[in-house]
């Protein structure tokens, strides 16, 4: 009986499949007849019975603008499945959004889940009604589901009591790095579309998901060793620089035009070489490929000063392969430049920014330390790929071009930045105050104390300076530096928050000062009779 049931089930399935094939064949025949009737006499017969479908490839962005094209033949079953998926995504997003509204660490995601996701789902449903193809609808649904899934991961990690304090400290630093950018964009009317960085512990290297910009959330992926050393923390500023460059509409393209640098799509490998010299067009193509990373290195050095250059020096140097610092790498195809400049050039760019900011002695010390690490190689050349080998070319034209770009980015004027340079963004520049605060934090950390420094940037800059002097204490230095940062999304307070007489946050109450303050208030207040008449009129 069981075997008979199996045979019947198979027979029914095969019959159903044959019916579907027959229906599809008749539909195809009808379409052919309709096309033949509509085609003018003498017109060429198309080589394929199925017209090509114009579907945009998946983008790095979770969702993009939905293109409305001409109505197309609908795949009813696939579209029905898409609509069912959208209903499920909408339900899960609404449930998660309602939950995180009451969670201190994750409430920043509520607007996306409750507002942006339903809006995009509504747009996609309208597109389906207007004749959107099944394939395009599936891709768009995947993007929306990706947004909800990523936010669910961010929320889940913040619900982990062991991860929340760590991510809260990293979020606090990311917010401190982004604050000057947000204030500048608002003041100058720049269309900044992102402003809520959210860190996430992953198995990836440090990176930011700029494709998430339409959601206003900027997920930052932290490597597994991020919380074991302070050296990686200044690199958060580099990732914020990526998000700033991508989230202001048209900023990168406008900067490239002002600087005369090729678009990233034109980053062909250097081929036209005159002996050992590099022609200007090839040089500009190279820097066109590297521009985004150079911008972010200038941005990061402005944020953290010498600590950022120390971070680059420590992370880039390969003791067993010092020549890697000079190599001009290509992408996976081998036909284009890699987006990252050679490490040696990046360290030099950081030192150029320090010199431009008046930190000449710091730049000199860091240059000399970098040179000592490369005592066995010549730092006067870079290595270009040529026919499967490395060819040395003079560094000087690359260094000159880098210095010119640094000067333009640092000082401006740049039309894309409302006529300013990066130094003019209030709170961005590593000035004398930031330097002094970082020094205070360094000294306290080396002395085994929790610093009485409030600025998260200065705290971590000081931690890097301290770890640079005492690398064997890196972990304990980072722990003490983090103790001074109230983790975002938690109820943490600074250690000296409720300890009068301890730390820089305490205020000594002087009887004479209080008396003078009360007297000054009385002097500034309107006369009593005037105040009485005002109350009577009310």
Buried (B, 14 or more C-beta within 10 A) or exposed (E): EEEEEEEEEEEEEEEEEEEEEEEEEEEEEEBEEEEEEEEEEEEEEEEEEEEEEEBEEEEEBBBBEBEEBEEBEBBEEBBEBBBEBBEEBBEBBBEBBEBBBEBBBBBBBBBBBBEBBBEBBEBBBEBBEEEBBBBBBBBBBBBBBBBBEBBBEBBEBBBEEEBBBBBBBBBBBBBBBBBBBBBBBEEBEBEBBBBBBBBBBBEEEBBBBBBBBBBBBBBBBBBEEBBEBBBBBBBBBBBBBBBBBBBBEEBBEBBBEBBEBBBBEEBBBBEEBEEEEBBEEBBBBBBBBBBBBBBBBBBBBBBBBBBBBBBBBBBBBEEEEBEBBBBBBBEEEEEBBBBBBBBBBBBBBBBBBBBBBEBEEBBEBBBEBBEEBBEEBEBEBBBBBBEEEBBBBEBEBBBEBBBEBBBBBBBBEBEBBBEBBBBBBEBBBBBEEBBEBBBBBBBBBBEEBBBBBBBBBBBBBBBBBBBBEEEEBBEBBBBBBBBBBBBBBBEBEBBBEEEEEEBEBBEEEEEEEEEEEEEEEEEEEEEEEEEEEEEEEE
